[in-house]
Amino acid sequence: MIYEYFLVFLGAAIPWFEIALVIPLGIIWGLSPFWVMVVAFIGNMLTVLALIIGFDRFQIWYNKRQEAKGKNVSKKSERAKRIWNRYGLPGLAMLGPILIGTHIAAFIGMTLGATKKNTTLWLTISIAVWTLAFGILTALGFDFFTREI
């Protein structure tokens, strides 16, 4: 059973899977909603923090990779810039998990000039809020559909 929580941790840590997918799946698999939310939060936060801390190196690597692929600007990046221009870092952080992913939101926020401290603060708040939302809504919804009448 511990390996299932490890899979939740790993899934939450991987960009593009993240908490929006992993938390509902973990709860539907029958794991404890509380522990799924805790493990997913930790998994997602660790990789986001690693990205924020190592942003300078990551940005150099990412830019070289994009140039090698011949890519300029992705649709996700454009969407994130529109969010940034309209709502700033708080908006990007809060909308990131459902629109573009937390890792991309952190990267774009840092690219557009946000400090590491503010990025960490807002993404922590965002990941916590979305973890609770996905976990509670899935647990309540799943419980609603599995009740016997």
N, C-alpha and C positions, 0 to 999 in steps of 0.2 A: 504494500500500500504506500510505502514511503516513495517508491519510484514514481508513482502517479503524481505526487506533489512535486517531485523533482522535474517531471515533465511540464507541470504547470509553471514552475520557476523558469525553466528553460524556454518555454513558449513565450512567456511574458518578456523575457530578456531579448528575444529575437525581434528585430525590426520587422514590421508588416504583420506579425502575428499579434503581439502585444496583448494588452488587457481586454480590449473589446472583443476579442475572439476567445482568448484563453479562459477568462473567468466564466462565461456562460458554459463553455464546454466542460470545464472542471466540475461545475455544479451539476450539470446534466449527467455526468458520469457517476454521480452519487457521492462525490467528495464533500467534506464539510465546507459550507459556504464561507464560514469565518476563516478557516485555514487557507482556502483557495484565494480569498482576497488578500490575506497577509502575505502569502508566498508570491502571488502575482505582483503585488505592490513592490516587494523587495526586489524581485527579479527585474522588473521594469526600471525601477529607480537606480539599481546598480549600474546598468548599462548606460542609462542617461547620464548619470554622474560621471562615469568613465569618459563618455563623449564630451561632456562639458569641461572636465579637467584636462583631457588631452586634445582639446579643440584645435589648437594651433597645428599640431602634427597631423591630425585628422583632416583639416582643411587643405593642407598641402597635398596629402595623399589623394583626397577626393577630387580636387581640381585636376591633378595629373591623370587620374582615372577617367574623368569625364572628357578631357581633351583627347586621350588615347581612343576613346570610343567615338569621338567626333560629335558628342552631344553638347548642346549649348545650354538651354534652360528647359527644365521639365515642366509639365503641366502642374505638378504638385508644387514646384517652386513658385510658379506664377500665382497659384492660388494662395500660397502662404504670404507672398508679398502683398497681395490685395488685402488679406486679413491684417497684416502688419500695418499697412498704411491706414486702415480704417480703425483698428482696435488696439494697436500697439502690442507690446509683449504680453500683457495679461490676456488679451483676446487670442493671440497666437497660441499661447500655452493652454488656454481653456478649450479652444476649438481643435487644437492639434490632434489629440487622441482619436477623435472621431472623423476628422477630415484628411489628415496627412500622416498621422503617426507621431508619437512623442519624440522619437529620435530625430526625425526630419524637422519637427518644430524647434527642437533645441538647436540643431545645426543652423537652421535659417535665422533664428533669433540671434544667435551669436554672430552669424555672418552679417546681419543687418545692424550690428553695433551694440547689442545688449551686453551687459556685464555678466560675468560668470555668476556672481552673487544673485543678481535679479533673475537670471535664467533658472538657477537652481531653486530659488524660492517659488517662482510661479509654476514651474513644472512639478515641483513637489505638491503644491496645492492642487494643481490640475489632475495629476495622477491619483491623488488621494480621493478627490471628488468623484472622478470617473470610476475608480475602483469600487467605491461605495455604491454608486449608481448602478453599475453593471451587476455587481454582486447582489444587492438587495432586490433589484427588479427581477433578476433571473431567479433568485431563490423564491420570491413571492409568486412569480408567474409559474414556475415549475411546480410549486406546491399547489397552486390553484388548479393546474391541469391533472395532478396526480391524486387529488382527493377523491375519496369514494363518496358517492351520493346515497 
